[in-house]
Amino acid sequence: MLRAALIQLNTGNELLPAVDAAEKLIREAAEGGATFISTPETTHLMEMNRKVVLDKAFYQQDDPGLARFRSLAAELEVWLHIGSLIIRVADDRLANRAFLLGPGGEIVTQYDKMHMFDVDLGGGEVYRESTLYKPGGTAQVVKTSIGTFGLSVCYDLRFPYLYRAMAEAGADIVLVPAAFTKPTGEAHWHTLLRARAIETGAFVLAAAQTGHHATGRDTYGHSLAISPWGDVLADGGNEVGVTYVDIDLAKVAEARQKIPSLKHTRGFEIEYSDHS
């Protein structure tokens, strides 16, 4: 049985205080018996202003937050998934980068968010991630001593082909750290996460940002753990804190035996005709 913890944060726009806040909850999770701990998207910086975020972001080798989290994983001897950090990759470009850290503090794998959140939600709420962030181009599935993880970030959730591909590659736990907006979260968060679990027969763990942030953005919260059968095992609600879930990986094989859809993939062509 794997005891996992989802860290729910209300990250601000100052990096080091955000790292302090995350560290406090990570320590609490380890004290609660978690050996796998996951944090949300943009764990150590939520900043909307282009110039300001470029000024505050670090290249990976210099990022003080990543260094702290690596030391923390080693000290606590836990698997630590940092949902994402804002990492500078060029003078004018950033990556929204997730990290899986091993219990020795090593970077086991990293993943750059693949799908950019370019949307107009109405009421003046507009997001254009592609103007600042460089999208990733490689999915990540990593086998560890505690399970095989597939990595994703937030808006990736809306692209089911990514999750099916990771499940077909062996993922039995899919990670979906997020900073979902309140309107889209209320409409789609639970439904999409349950769908991804059902489609893949995998556990879905989704640590989330919550509440009103310093930049004026509101996020939905509700960090979720979903079973391979689509059941909600844990829901973090709206408050900052730690949500625990115990995971029995035997449930993955059980769900996939009952509904073996991953074995039934077929290639096909689309024939389009227009009779308008």
Number of C-alpha atoms within 10 A of each C-alpha: 9 15 17 24 30 31 30 31 30 26 29 21 19 15 20 15 15 20 20 14 17 25 17 11 21 27 16 16 25 19 11 14 14 21 20 23 28 27 30 33 31 27 30 30 24 24 24 15 11 12 11 11 20 19 12 15 22 20 15 17 10 12 16 15 23 21 13 15 21 22 17 20 25 17 13 17 16 22 24 29 27 27 33 28 26 28 26 25 16 12 9 14 16 25 24 24 24 28 23 24 26 20 21 17 22 16 15 17 15 20 23 26 26 22 20 21 16 13 11 11 12 7 6 7 10 12 14 12 17 14 13 16 22 21 17 15 11 10 17 16 23 17 13 11 5 13 14 18 23 26 28 30 26 25 18 20 21 15 12 14 13 18 25 21 16 24 23 14 14 17 26 27 28 25 26 27 34 30 29 22 19 17 13 12 17 15 10 12 24 16 12 16 24 21 18 25 27 22 22 30 30 31 30 28 25 31 34 33 31 29 20 15 16 15 13 10 16 18 24 22 30 25 33 28 30 27 25 27 22 22 13 15 16 18 19 22 16 17 15 21 21 21 21 22 18 14 18 12 19 10 17 21 15 14 18 19 12 10 16 15 14 16 9 8 10 6 5 6 5 5 5 5 6 4 3 3
